[in-house]
Amino acid sequence: MPDPALNSPAATHRPGTDPRAAVLTIGTFDGVHVGHRALLERARKLAAPAGGRASARVVALAFDPNPLEVLSPAGAPARLTTWAQRDRLLRGAGADEVVRLDPTPALLALSPEGFVDQLESQYRPVAVVEGADFRFGAKRAGDVALLRSLGAARGFSVDVVGQVECALNDHTIAPARSSVIRWLIANGRVSDAARLLGRPYAMAGTVRRGDQRGRTIGYPTVNVESPCLAPADGVYAGRARLPDGRTLAAAISVGTKPTFGPHARAVEAFVMEARVGENGRTPAKADLSALPDYGWEMELEFLAFVRDQVRFDTLDELLGQMGRDCAACLSIAETAAACETCTTGA
């Protein structure tokens, strides 16, 4: 009996697309980085009409959660994306359908041959696109060579995309891998992570009640609870993507608030708009009054590391630094937005 984890939900197919044939790419796709996008770009080319065949649909089969969360929870990596983010990003990269693969014990126990048999029966692939290190089946027993052999017997081709590499800010070359991106984010190197992601790292989460101290000192913040990896402790320039459609500059603090004594580690953002006055453009508290106090979803984009988290001896010292931080974060966010506008030609 086919594993339900491999079943595709109903989808609306593009005109001229064979609803039965597919070009598949399979993985966890956490982060949907430039390497993942290269797989989908190749899949789109292979899905184009050829040899009298109608255009095939591109289907991304994405494990969620990571199989390691089932097989070895203590060793499972931190998430870079929620499922909703991954679905949206994979579709934006070229997938016609995104299917969530639930790593059930039954699915993970399938032999490589059994796994491919289910793919063949449910998706009728004309091609499968993977990276050179792709592994599949119980105990990761299958590799690209075996996939090619199985595909030849079942009527689909296997296309292997080489490792994508990017230059970091220090001019070193790094592979676009989720593990490398996690390391960069965990060490505060968010602008380097953005080079491998092809966009700023965006941490999705829910606004929760904090200690509300920011309201008393003129810098009310939103506290974000997220299943995704938080960067190293520090202050970051970023942007807040709000549920009402606005994207606003943000000064983001990650850490334990050492000036005010011991606290649990938290991610909080002061969301800003620019106030234009005699001193030019200065940061001002954004109007979030139309949103509920808590319980709404948002994304925080991390654009650049600004400074380490430190303990200040007085509140006045802290407030002075916060003012400088917000001015720097606003400038970085506005520069990033201007660069994106130039790049897109908007």
C-alpha positions in Angstrom: 0.0 0.0 0.0 1.5 3.4 -0.9 2.7 5.5 2.1 0.3 8.4 2.5 3.3 10.6 3.2 4.1 10.5 -0.5 0.6 11.4 -1.6 0.4 14.8 -3.4 -2.5 17.1 -2.5 -4.8 18.2 -5.2 -3.3 20.9 -7.4 -4.2 23.1 -10.3 -1.9 22.3 -13.2 -0.6 24.9 -15.6 -2.2 24.9 -19.0 -0.3 22.5 -21.4 1.0 20.5 -18.5 0.7 16.7 -18.3 -1.0 16.2 -14.9 0.4 12.7 -14.7 4.1 13.3 -15.4 6.5 15.0 -13.1 10.1 16.1 -12.6 10.9 15.5 -9.0 13.4 16.8 -6.6 13.6 15.3 -3.1 15.2 16.6 0.2 14.7 18.5 3.4 15.3 21.9 1.7 15.7 23.7 5.0 16.5 27.3 4.2 15.8 26.9 0.5 19.2 28.3 -0.3 20.9 29.0 -3.7 21.8 25.3 -4.0 18.2 24.2 -3.6 17.2 26.8 -6.1 19.7 25.4 -8.6 17.9 22.1 -8.3 14.6 23.6 -9.1 16.0 25.7 -11.9 17.3 22.5 -13.5 14.0 20.7 -12.9 12.1 23.5 -14.7 14.3 23.1 -17.7 13.8 19.4 -17.8 10.0 19.8 -17.3 9.8 21.9 -20.5 8.0 20.3 -23.5 10.3 17.9 -25.4 10.0 15.1 -28.0 6.3 15.6 -28.4 5.8 15.4 -24.6 3.7 18.1 -22.9 5.3 20.1 -20.2 5.7 18.1 -17.0 4.9 19.5 -13.5 7.8 20.2 -11.1 7.2 18.6 -7.7 9.4 19.2 -4.7 9.1 16.5 -2.1 10.3 18.0 1.2 10.8 16.1 4.4 9.3 17.9 7.4 10.4 17.6 10.1 14.0 16.6 9.4 14.2 12.8 9.6 16.8 13.2 12.3 14.2 14.6 14.5 12.6 11.2 14.4 15.8 9.0 14.2 18.0 10.9 16.5 16.3 13.9 18.2 19.3 14.9 20.2 21.4 15.3 17.0 18.8 17.0 14.9 19.8 20.4 13.5 18.1 23.6 14.3 15.5 24.7 11.8 16.2 27.5 9.3 12.6 27.7 8.1 9.1 26.9 9.1 7.1 24.7 6.8 5.0 27.7 5.6 8.2 29.5 4.7 9.6 26.5 2.9 6.5 25.9 0.9 6.4 29.6 -0.2 10.1 29.7 -1.1 10.1 26.4 -3.0 7.1 27.6 -5.1 8.8 30.9 -5.7 11.9 29.0 -6.9 9.9 27.1 -9.5 8.0 24.2 -7.9 4.5 23.7 -9.2 3.7 21.5 -6.2 5.3 21.2 -2.8 4.5 17.9 -1.0 5.3 17.5 2.7 6.9 14.1 3.4 6.2 13.2 7.0 9.2 11.0 8.1 7.1 8.2 9.6 8.8 5.0 10.7 7.1 3.3 7.8 8.5 5.7 5.3 12.0 5.7 6.8 12.0 1.9 6.8 11.5 1.7 3.0 14.3 0.2 1.1 15.8 2.3 -1.7 14.0 0.2 -4.2 10.7 0.4 -2.3 11.0 4.2 -2.0 11.6 4.6 -5.7 8.7 2.2 -6.5 6.3 4.5 -4.6 7.7 7.6 -6.3 7.2 5.9 -9.7 3.7 4.7 -9.0 2.4 8.0 -7.6 4.2 10.6 -9.7 5.3 8.9 -12.9 8.5 10.9 -13.0 10.2 11.6 -16.3 13.2 12.9 -14.4 14.6 13.3 -10.8 17.0 16.1 -10.0 19.4 15.8 -7.1 22.8 16.9 -5.7 25.7 14.5 -5.9 25.5 13.6 -2.2 21.8 12.6 -2.3 21.0 9.6 -0.2 17.6 7.8 0.2 16.0 4.7 1.6 16.4 3.0 5.0 19.7 3.8 6.6 20.5 6.1 3.7 21.5 3.1 1.7 20.7 4.5 -1.7 22.9 6.9 -3.6 22.9 8.7 -6.9 24.4 5.7 -8.8 21.6 3.4 -7.5 19.0 6.0 -8.3 20.2 6.1 -11.9 20.1 2.3 -12.1 16.6 2.2 -10.7 15.5 5.1 -12.9 16.8 3.4 -16.1 14.7 0.3 -15.2 11.6 2.4 -14.5 11.8 4.9 -17.3 13.0 8.1 -15.7 16.3 9.9 -16.0 18.4 11.3 -13.1 20.1 14.7 -13.4 22.8 15.6 -10.9 23.5 19.3 -10.1 27.0 20.1 -8.9 27.7 21.8 -5.6 26.9 25.5 -5.7 29.5 27.8 -4.0 29.5 31.4 -3.0 32.0 34.0 -2.0 31.6 35.3 1.5 32.4 38.8 2.7 36.0 37.9 3.5 36.4 36.4 -0.1 36.5 32.8 1.1 34.5 30.4 -0.9 31.8 28.4 0.9 29.4 25.7 -0.3 25.7 26.4 -0.2 24.7 23.9 2.4 22.1 24.2 5.2 24.8 23.1 7.8 27.2 25.9 6.7 24.4 28.5 6.9 23.4 27.3 10.4 27.1 27.8 11.5 27.2 31.3 10.0 24.0 32.3 11.7 24.9 30.8 15.0 28.1 32.9 14.9 26.3 36.1 14.0 27.5 36.2 10.4 24.0 36.9 9.0 25.3 38.9 6.0 27.4 35.9 5.0 24.4 33.6 5.5 22.4 35.8 3.1 25.0 35.2 0.4 24.3 31.4 0.6 20.6 31.8 1.1 20.3 34.3 -1.8 18.3 36.6 0.5 18.4 37.8 4.2 17.8 35.1 6.8 14.2 35.5 8.0 13.2 34.1 11.3 9.4 33.4 11.4 7.6 33.3 14.7 4.8 34.5 17.0 4.7 37.7 19.0 4.6 36.8 22.7 4.4 38.9 25.9 7.8 39.9 27.3 8.7 41.7 30.5 7.4 45.0 28.9 10.5 46.9 30.1 10.9 48.5 26.7 7.6 50.4 27.1 8.9 52.1 30.2 12.1 53.4 28.6 10.8 54.6 25.3 11.7 51.6 23.2 8.7 49.2 23.1 9.7 45.9 21.5 8.0 42.9 20.0 9.2 39.6 21.4 9.3 36.8 18.9 9.0 33.1 19.8 10.2 30.9 16.9 11.1 27.3 16.2 13.9 28.5 14.0 17.6 29.2 14.8 18.3 32.5 16.5 21.6 34.2 15.6 24.4 34.7 18.1 23.8 37.2 20.9 24.0 40.8 19.7 22.2 43.7 18.1 21.3 43.3 14.4 19.9 45.6 11.7 16.9 44.0 10.2 13.3 44.3 8.9 10.0 43.2 10.3 7.5 41.7 7.9 4.1 42.3 9.5 0.8 40.5 8.9 -0.8 43.7 7.5 1.7 43.6 4.6 4.1 46.3 5.8 7.9 45.7 5.9 9.5 48.1 8.3 13.1 48.6 9.6 13.9 47.0 12.9 16.6 47.0 15.5 16.8 43.4 16.7 18.3 42.3 20.0 19.2 38.7 20.7 20.4 37.7 24.1 19.7 37.8 27.8 19.5 41.6 28.5 22.5 41.7 30.8 22.0 45.3 31.9 18.8 44.2 33.8 20.1 41.1 35.4 19.6 37.4 34.5 17.0 36.7 31.8 16.1 33.9 29.5 17.5 34.3 26.0 15.1 36.2 23.8 14.7 37.7 20.4 13.0 41.1 20.5 12.7 43.9 17.9 12.1 47.6 18.0 10.1 48.2 14.8 10.8 51.6 13.3 9.6 54.2 10.8 11.7 57.2 9.7 10.7 60.6 11.0 11.8 63.4 8.7 12.9 66.6 10.5 15.6 69.2 10.7 18.1 66.5 11.6 17.2 64.5 8.5 15.7 61.0 8.7 15.7 59.7 12.3 14.1 56.5 13.8 10.7 56.7 15.4 8.5 54.0 16.9 6.3 52.4 14.2 2.6 52.5 14.7 1.5 48.9 15.5 -1.8 49.9 17.2 -3.9 48.2 14.6 -2.3 44.8 15.5 -3.2 42.8 18.6 -0.8 43.0 21.5 0.2 39.4 21.1 -0.4 36.2 19.2 0.3 37.5 15.6 2.8 36.0 13.2 5.7 37.9 11.8 9.1 37.4 10.1 12.3 39.1 11.3 14.9 39.5 8.6 18.5 39.8 9.8 20.5 42.2 7.5 23.7 42.9 9.4 25.4 42.4 12.8 25.7 45.8 14.5 27.4 45.1 17.8 27.9 42.6 20.6 25.5 42.5 23.5 27.1 44.2 26.6 26.1 45.2 30.1 25.8 49.0 30.7 26.4 50.5 34.1 23.6 53.0 33.9 20.2 53.3 32.1 21.4 56.5 30.5 24.4 54.8 28.9 22.1 52.1 27.6 19.6 54.6 26.2 22.3 56.5 24.5 23.6 53.4 22.8 20.1 52.3 21.8 19.6 55.6 20.1 22.8 55.1 18.1 21.8 51.5 17.4 18.4 52.4 16.0 19.9 55.1 13.8 22.4 52.6 12.4 19.8 49.9 11.9 17.4 52.3 10.1 20.2 53.4 7.8 21.2 49.8 7.0 17.6 48.8 6.3 16.9 51.8 4.1 20.1 51.2 2.1 19.2 47.5 1.7 15.7 48.5 0.4 17.2 51.0 -2.1 19.7 48.4 -3.4 16.9 45.9 -3.9 14.9 48.5 -5.8 17.8 49.2 -8.1 18.4 45.5 -8.7 14.7 44.7 -9.5 14.3 47.9 -11.5 11.2 48.8 -9.5 
